[in-house]
Amino acid sequence: MIDHYLHGKANRLSPEAPVPVVNLKSEYFTLGGAGNVVQNLVSLGAVVAVSGAIGDDIAGAQVISILNNEGVSTDGILTDKDRTTTVKTRILVDGHQLARLDKECTHNLDIVAENNLMEQLSRLIESADVVVLSDYNKGFLSSTLTRRIITVAKSFDKKVIIDPKGNNYTKYSNAFIIKPNRSELAVAAKLENIETTEALQVAANIILEQTEVENLIVTLSEEGMMIFGKQGATALPVKATEVYDVTGAGDTVLATVSYFVALGLNVVDACEIANHAAAIVIRQIGSATTTIDEIIIEIENEMHKLQAVN
């Protein structure tokens, strides 16, 4: 997925329609969707091989170029001539979003393409430490392909960590971690309101029973996160004292948890570190990444604050 930003100024309305005329000043392209997870992993120091589907178009070539510049292996990316690479174009005027234009294709891969992809993915999964699925409900991670990936990963004894989408979490069954946010969990559990801790537990129990996943991590924006699993429920309050923009914070949490689980940490400890990583990125505007050094400084600063209080 490509995020395309158009920045400009608007000082008058169009004579053709009651809309502002935007005088374009700058534009830039960056990875969106799962690409932000990839960039977070790279920033942490991970060696990443990525998979997905792109179209045979300019945006698809941009995706490959950006990933190659990041040092990411693109061998697992499928070019589908019947597909359009997803592009989200945002028009911003004086820092405020005026409109967003989406160009995308959300159909599932055909069986031939899926089989060809799985041959490549099997080799990549075998050599990986963990498998991370960032589902944006764009058709690539169909129920069939998702199940096949999890099955192959389990056969190689690899942990699968998933950022889910939609209301059918059964396709993520037997994963190691599913990481929805509060609203995504409510949709999947078919509950209208899960604002309280008790309601969160009810929703979590529904998904844990439905998927037999080992761990469910629910991100709660400025309230931190909750971890549900065999160890019971663990609450981790947010570490940030200033919140400017939560955009991309979920991607940072997914990447950080995945990275430290790959290093052998348990889920709670990995989430503690991810909480600090999220505190760093939500103090910045837009999707951001962080590094190990920045996380260490963040943790040390919190320890100094706690020592000063005590």
N, C-alpha and C positions, 0 to 999 in steps of 0.2 A: 504494500500500500504506500502511495506517495501522498504526503501532505504538502499542498501548494499554497503559499501565502502571497497575497497581493496587498501591498500597503500603499495608501494614497491619502489625498485630502479632497474634501468636498466643500465647495463654497457656493454652489448654486444648484437649482433644480433643472432637470432636463425640460426643454420645450416640447419634447415628444411624449412625455408621461410624467406623472408626479413622483419622480425618483431622483435621487441626487446624482450629479455627474461627478465621478471619481477621477481625479487627476492622478494617474499611477506614478508613484515615486520609486518603488522597489518591489522585487519579487524574489522568493527563494523556495527551494524544494528540499524536503527532508523525508526520512522514512516515517511512516505512520503505522498504526496498528501494532502488529507483532514486531515490527521493525524497531519500535521504541524499547521493547524488552531486549532485543538483540543488542542495541546500543548500550543499554544499562549493563548487560553482561560483559560486553567488551570493556566498558569503563572500569568494571571491577577487576578485570584481568583474566576473564575466562577466554578459552579457545572455543569458538562457536562454529557449528555447521548448521545451516538454516535450510528449511524446506518450505514450500508453498507453491502456489500457482500464479503465474503472470501471463499477460497477453503478449503477443508478438507485436509490440508497439513501442513508442518512444518512452512511455512511462515505465514499461517493463525493463527497458535498457537502463533507465535511470536507477531502478531498484538494484540491478546487478552492479552497476558502477559504484553506487554508494556503499554497498556491502563489500565489494572488492577493496575499496579504499579503506574500509574499517578492518581489513584483514580477515573477513568472514568467508568461510567456504560456502560456495553457492551451488555445489554439485547436486544438492537435493532439490533445487528449484526446477519446477516443470514449466516449460513454455507451451501454452495451450493456444493454438491459432483461433479457436472458437471463443476465446475469453478476452475480456477487456481488463487491463490492469486497473485496480481501484485507485482513483485519484479524488482527493477531497480538496477542493479549492475554496479558500477562505478569503473574502474581501474585507479588509480592515481599514477603517477611516479614523485617523487620530487615535489608534489603539483600540477602537471599538469594532467588533465584528458586525458588518453590515449585512452580509449574506454568505451562504455556503452553497457551493455547487458540487454535487457528487456524481461521479461517473464510475460505474461498477457493474460487475456481472456476478451473480450469486448462485449460478447453477452448480450442481455437484459434478465431479469428474466422472467421465464414462468409465466403464469397467476396464477397458484396455489401458487407458491412461493411469488408472489407479493401480493396476497390476504392475505396470512399468515403474511407477513411483515407489511401490513397496519393495521392489528389488533393490533399489538404491537406498531406501530408508533402512532396510534391514542391516545393511553394511554400516551405515552411519550409527544406528542405535547400538550395534554390537560394540563399537569403539567408544561410545559416549559414557560419561559418568552418570548423568541424569538426562531424562527426556522432558522437555518443557513444551506444553501445548498452550498457545495463546489463541483462544477461539474468539473470532470476531463475527461469527455467524455469516460469513461471506460465501458459504458453499463448499469451501475446501475441506474443512473438518466435518464431513458428513458422519452420520452415525456409523456407517460401515467402515469408513477409513479410520475413524477414531478408535473403534473396537480393534481393528487389525493392528494399529500402532501399539495399543496397550498390550495386546496379546504377545506381539513380538518382543516388546520391552520386558514383559514378565518372563518370557522364555530365556532372556539373557540376564535375568535378575537385576533389571534396571528400574529405578524409581521413576514414576511418571507424575509430574507436577502440572496442574492444569488451572488456567484462568478461564472459567466457563462462560457460556452465553446461552440464552434461550431457556426453555422450560422443560427440556428433556435431559436430565442429568444421568439417566440410566446408561447413556452412551459412554459415560466416564467411569463406569463401574470398575472396581478393583484398582483404581489409581492410588497412588500414595498420598497425594494432597489435591484437594479441590479448593480454589481460593476465590469465592464470589464476594462481592460487596453486599451491603445490607439489602438494597433493592433487588439485586439479582437473586439473592437467597429467597426473598419473599415470593418472587415470581415462580421459582423452581419448586418451592414448598407449597405453592398455591394458598398463601396466607396474605391477607390484606395489610396487616400491621404487625411489624416485629420490632417495635421501638424499645421495648423493655428487655431486660436480661432474660426473664422467664420466657418471653415470646421467641427470643433468639434461640434459646435451648430447645423449644418445641420444634422450630423450623429446622434446626440442626439435626435433631433426632430423626426427622422425616427423611432428610437427605442421607444421613449416615446409614439408615436402614435400607433405603432405596438403592444405594450405590455400593454399600460395603467398602467405601473408601476408608483408608486408615486415619486420615486427618482432614478436618474441615477448618480452614482458616477464613474467618469473615472479617473483611476490612470495614471499618466504621468511620471513615473520614477523620474528622477532628477528634473523634472519641477513641482512636487507636484501633485495636483489633481483638477478636476473640478466637481462641483455638479450641476446637472440640475433637475428641478422639478417645482412645482407650484410656488415656491418662485423666479423663474427665474434661472439665472446662477451665481454661486459663484466660484471664483478662490481661491485656497489655495496654495500658493507657498511652495516649499519644505523647511523643517526646517533645514536639515542637511547642515553643511559646509564642511563635508568630506564624500565622498561616496566610500566605498571599495567594496561592493558587494550588489546588489539589490535582490539577491536570497531570496525568501520567504517574501519579503517586502509586497507583495500583500496579503499574508496570515495574516500578522500582522495587516494590515489595516482592513481586513475583520473581524478578531477577535475583534479588539479594537472598531470598529464602532458597532458591534453587542453587545458587552458587555455594552457599554454606552447607546445605545438605550434601552437595557433591563432595565437599571437603570432609564430611563425616560428622558434622554437628547434628544434635537432635533437633526436632522441629521447634521446640520452645526457644532454645538458644538461637536458632537461625532467625526466628521471628523477632526476638529481642533486637538483634542486629539490624534486621529489616526495618524495624520501627525507627531506629536511629537514622537509617538511610532515607526513609520517607520524610523524617523531620527536616532533613537537609533540602530535599527537592521541593517541598511545599513552601519553603521560604523564597522560592524563585518563581518567576512568571513563566508560564508555558511548561511543556514537557522538558524535564531536565534529567541529568544523570549525576551520579556521584562516584567517588573512588574509595578504595580501602583507607587511604591516608585521611581523607575527609571524615570517614566514619569513625576512625580511631580518635581524631581530634574531638568529634562530637561526643563520643563516650567519655573521654577524659574531662571535657568541660562539664558534663553532667555530674561526674564524680566529684569534681572540685566544688560544684554548687551544693551537693549533698553534704560534703565535709564541712562547708562553711555554715550550713544550717545547723548541723549537729555540734 
